[in-house]
Amino acid sequence: MIKSMTGFGRAKKENEGRFYTVEIKSVNHKYSDISIRMPRFLNRFEDKIRKKITTTISRGKVDVLINFENYSKEGNQIRFNIGLAKEYVKGLEELAKQTGLPNAIDIMELAKMPEILKIEEQENDELIGKELMDALEEALENFVQMRAFEGQKLAEDMQKRMIFVEQKVTEIEQYASTLVKEYMEKLQVRVAELMDTKVVDENRLAQEIVIFSDKSSIEEELTRLHSHIHQFKNFLETGKSPIGKKFDFLIQEMNREINTIGSKANCLEITNRVIDLKTEIENIREQVQNIE
């Protein structure tokens, strides 16, 4: 199955007051580039998350955003720094004594002092890790489905374009098959005009025709072009991701053969079709850049 490199997947999970949100999005990239953003205390799961993603995705710039909120009864615990609180009280009492101000220490105000009250998240690595990976699995599934859908649309578009390419190549073959004959007739007429005689040196004429035939022959290029087109269409029908690099290689080879045909062509009709081919191949190349 051909997949696009662009996609988006999202999943939300909740269990006993623990909420997980995972979002995955990607755009085109020559290689695999994965960026993960999540709460710091989840960093211990990063390697596991990254490995899971790389087994599913081979190319693309992938951004992963993970949010986690823990409202479970085991989720948080309040801790008081009693020793530090006593030091605050002692210091404030001394301050009141030295300044002559009333000593009115309030417990709520004391709790607001730095480092007195601390909320600690109670973490169950095994449970949180399992629930997080479940959410990641669902987000990845949605993400891959979108990539596959986009990939199918790209494949359908390129199939239509390849039909056009194949049609133009066939037309070039038809014109190429008459080039030598037309050149021979024109050469005979031209030689006769220059020599002002109907007697033409057939050996010399044959040599000129052979030279022209060698220079203008595009048979090898057309054969290779047909081979590349066949491989491309076969990949569209049966290829599995990752396959974008193979498509890219074939497009480069097609361009090379088309450029050679254009440089050898001594025919306006062939030149016009070469221009059509180059335009359509460029359109296909742009689509190929989206394929994983």
N, C-alpha and C positions, 0 to 999 in steps of 0.2 A: 504494500500500500504506500503510495506516494503521499508525503506529508509536507505541508507548508512550514516555514520557519517562524511564521507569525501565529500567535495564538494567545488565548486567555482562559484560565481555569480558576474557579473559586469554590471553596468549601467551608461550611461552618459546622462545628460540632459542639455539643453541650452535654455534660454529664455531671450530675450532682453539684451544680454550681461552678463547674470549670468550663470556661468558654474558649474555644479555639477558632481562629479565622486564618485561613491560608489562601493567598492569592498568588497566582503564577502568570506571568506574561512574558512574551518573547518577541524579538524582532530579528531581522536578518543579521547574520554575522558569519564571517569566513570560518571561524572555529567555534568551539564551545566556550562560552563565558557566562558563568553562573554567579550571581550576586544575591546574597541572602541577608535580609534585615529582620531581626527579631529581638525580643527582650533579652537583656544580657544574661540572665540566669538560665536561659535556654541554650546558650552557646555550647554547652557540653553535648548537645545533640546535633551540632552542625555537620560533623563528618558523616554521620548516619544519613542526614537529610541530603547532603550533597551526593553521596553514593547512590541513593535511591533515584535522584533526578538524573544522574549521568547514565544509569542503566536504561532510562526511558528516552532521553534526549541526547542526540549526538552533535547537533550543530545549532547555533543561534545564541543571541545575547539574551539570557534568561534572568529576570528579576523575580525574586521570591520575597513576599512580605508575610510575616507571621505575627499575629497578635494573640495574646493569652491573658485572660482575666480569671482570677481564682476567688470566687465568693463562697466556696464550700466551707462548712464549719471547721474543717481541719486546715483551711487555707491560710489563715493568718493567726499570729499570736502576738499579744502585746507584752513587751518586756520593759521594766523600769530599772533605771540605773540608780539603785537606792543609795549607794555610796556617794555618787556624785550629787544626788539630791541633798544629802546631809551636809555636804561641803557648801552647797549653795545657801542652805539655811544658816549655817554657821557664819558664812561670810556676810550675809544680809543682816544678821543680828548684830554683828560687829560694826557694820556700816551705820545701822540705826543708832547704835550707842555713840559712835564717834561724831555723828552729825546732829544728834539730838532730835532726829525725826522719829515719828511713831513706828513701831515695829508691827507691820500689818501684813504678814506673809500669808498669801492665799494659796491653797493647794492647787487650784486650777491654773493660777499664774505660774506656780512652780513647775507644773507639768509641761508648760510651754517653753521652759528654758532649754537651750541646746543640749542634746544628747541625753535628756532625762527619759523621754518616752521613745520607744522604738517599736515599729511594727515589723515583725519578721514573717516572711512567707514560709509556711511549712511545706516542704517539697517531698513528694514521693516520686523519685526518679523513674522507677519502673512503670508506675501507673501513668504519669504524665507523658513519658516517652511513648508508651503504647497508644494513648489517645491522640497524641500529636501526630504520630505516623499514620494513624487511621485517617485523620483529617487531610494530611499530605497526600495519601493514596487517592482519596476522592477528588481532591483538587487536580492532581496529575491526570486522573481519568478524564475529567472534564476538559482539561487542557489538551490532551492528546486527541480527543474527539473533535475539538475545534480545528486542530492542526490537520487532521485527516480530512475533514470536510473542505477546508480551504485547499488542501492538496488535490482533492478530486476535481475541484473547479479549475485549478491550474492545469491539470492533466487534460481535461476536456478542451480547454482553450488551445493548448499546444497541439493536440491531435488535429484540430481544425486547421491550424496554421501549417502543420506538416503536410496536410493534404494539398494546400496551396503550393508549398515548396516543391513537392513531388510533381505537381502539374507543370510548374515552370521548368523543372529539369527535363521533363519529357519533351516540352516544346523546344528547348535548346538542342536536345538530341536530334529532333527532326530537322532543324535548320543546319546543324553541324554535318548531317549526312549528305547535304547537297553542296557544301562549301567547295570541295575540291573540284567537282564537276563544273560548277559555275566559274571558278577561277580558271580552269583549263579553257573553257569557251572564250572567256574574256581575253586570256593571254593569246590565244590563236588569232583573234580579231586584231588585237593590238600589234602583234608582231607583223601581221600581214599589212597593216596600215603603214608601219614604219619602213618595212622593206619594199613597199609598193609592188608586191608580187604575191602570187598565190602559192608559191613554193615555200614551205616552212620546214626548217630543220627539225624533224621529229625527235631526234635524239636530244637536241638542246632543249626542246620544249618539254620532253619527258623529265629531264633533269630539274628544270624549273618547277615543274609540278610536284616532283618528289620533295624538293626543298620546301615548297609551300606547305605540302601535306604534313611534313615533320614539324614545321613551326606552328601550324595552326591546329594540329590534332589535339582534341580534348577528350579523347576516348578514355584514357586512364583516369583523368579527373572525374569524369562522369561516373565511371565504375566505382571509384572510391566514394563519391558523393552518394550514390545509391546505397552503398554498404552502410554508410553513417546514418542515412535516413532510416534504413531498415532496423539498425540497432536502436536508434532513438525511439521508434515506434514500438519496438519490442519491450523496451524499458518502461514505456508509458503504460503498456498493458500488463506486464508481469513484474515490474521492478518493485523492490521493497526499500523503504528508507533505512539507512541514509543512501541516497542515490544522486543528490544534487551535484556532486563533484564529477560523476560520470557524465551527466548531462552537459555540464560546463565544458568538459574535454571534447565531447562530440561536437558541440557548437563551434568551438575553436577550429576543429578539423574541417567542418563544413565551410566555415569562413575562408580557410586557407584554400580549399579547392575552388570555391566560387571566385576568389580573387585571381587565381591562376587562369581560370576560364575567361574571366574578363580581360586579362592582359593578352591572352592569345586570340581572342575573338576578333575576326576581321569582318564582322557582320553587324549591322545596326540592330537587327532584330534580336540577336543574341545579347548584345550589350544592354538593350532595354530590359531584357529578362534577368540579366545579371543584377541590374539595379533593383528590380523587384525582389529578387532573392535576398540581396544584402539587407534591404529594408525589413523584410519579414524575419530573417534570421536574427536581426538585432532585436526585434520585438520578442522573439522566443528567448533570446539570451536574457532579456530583462525579467522574463517570467522565471527562468531557471534560477536566477539569483534569490528567488523566494523559496526554493525547494530545499528541504533538509538533506 
